[in-house]
Amino acid sequence: MRAKLRRAAGLTQQEVAEAVGVKRLAVARWELGQTHPRRPHRAVYMHLLNRLAQRFPEAADEGMPTPASESRGSG
């Protein structure tokens, strides 16, 4: 769903990474579910995803991840 939102907005992983303040590889791993964003990037990434979900509701059909579900892992 994360990648679907990003693509619906016409954004690249690099653009999302720059907006959040991480490397592109971190965004790729988040989208694959291999890792999860850590503070302070988690809040920024969640805000971005929420804004994209508002703009592109058709791409958010799988439901938004919650901050609690994003609390594990690295990124």
Summary of the structure (lengths in Angstrom):
residues: 75
radius of gyration: 11.0
end to end distance: 17.7
largest distance: 28.6
contacts: 206
relative contact order: 0.23
helix: 61%
strand: 0%
